[in-house]
Amino acid sequence: MKKHIDIDLSRQRLRLYQGRKLLREYAVSTAEKGPGEKNGSYQTPRGRHKIRAKIGRDAPVGAVFVSRRATGEIYSKDLRERYPGRDWILTRILWLSGLEPGKNRLRDVDTMRRYIYLHGTPAETQLGAPGSHGCVRMANPDIVELFELVEAGTEVNIHE
């Protein structure tokens, strides 16, 4: 049976299923500006997606990513103070691609071109409440575990 991910925006929860069997459940943080699909909206896109790419397989926990590349930095309080405005993408990236043309794929609603990810976040990030710039933030241990449990192509449904 195939695995799939369900992300409930209203509950700020991510659930991993194999068929109908719940395998894991995690607290997440989605967009502070709520749901939405438009490019530049800083909102989390709804609908059916798939994991397009898995990035950071061998990166250490806390590894900092910019433009999907590890910078060689490990997140720390000192680094946070040096770059106070940075949107921290840490540890692992699961890059999403929309599956619904006109809703979350192609033109000005393309999830992949918006660089929407499931990714790790600093430990001080409040999970269970909206706060991201559109991505789905997860605790670093949780994204490491999820990364190992899913494959590229795994379907992801995001809903309210």
QUIDABEL-V829340 format. One record per backbone hydrogen bond with DSSP energy under -1.0 kcal/mol. NH is the residue of the N-H (numbers start at 1). CO is the residue of the C=O. E is the energy in kcal/mol with one decimal. If there is no record, write none. Layout:
NH,CO,E
NH,CO,E
//
This chain:
4,17,-2.2
5,155,-2.7
6,15,-2.8
7,157,-3.2
8,13,-2.6
9,159,-3.6
12,8,-1.5
13,8,-1.5
14,26,-2.7
15,6,-3.0
16,24,-2.5
17,4,-3.1
18,21,-2.5
19,2,-2.1
21,18,-2.0
23,16,-3.2
24,16,-1.4
26,14,-2.8
28,12,-2.1
29,137,-1.6
32,132,-2.5
34,31,-1.6
36,44,-2.2
39,108,-2.6
41,38,-1.8
44,34,-1.8
47,158,-3.1
49,156,-2.8
50,97,-2.1
51,154,-2.1
52,95,-3.3
53,95,-1.2
55,93,-2.9
59,56,-2.0
63,60,-2.1
64,73,-2.1
65,89,-2.8
66,69,-2.4
69,66,-1.4
71,64,-2.7
75,62,-3.0
80,76,-2.5
81,77,-2.4
82,78,-1.9
83,79,-1.9
86,83,-1.4
90,120,-2.1
91,63,-2.1
92,90,-2.3
93,55,-2.5
94,118,-2.6
95,53,-2.4
96,116,-2.6
97,50,-2.2
99,48,-2.5
102,105,-2.5
103,100,-2.3
104,100,-2.6
105,100,-1.0
109,106,-1.8
111,104,-2.4
114,110,-1.4
115,112,-1.5
116,111,-1.4
118,94,-2.1
119,136,-2.2
120,90,-1.9
120,92,-1.1
121,138,-1.1
125,122,-2.0
128,28,-2.6
131,30,-3.3
132,30,-2.5
136,117,-2.9
137,29,-2.9
138,119,-2.3
143,139,-2.4
144,140,-2.1
145,141,-2.0
146,142,-2.9
147,143,-2.6
148,144,-1.5
149,145,-1.1
150,146,-1.3
153,51,-2.8
154,151,-2.0
156,49,-2.5
157,5,-2.8
158,47,-2.3
159,7,-2.5
//
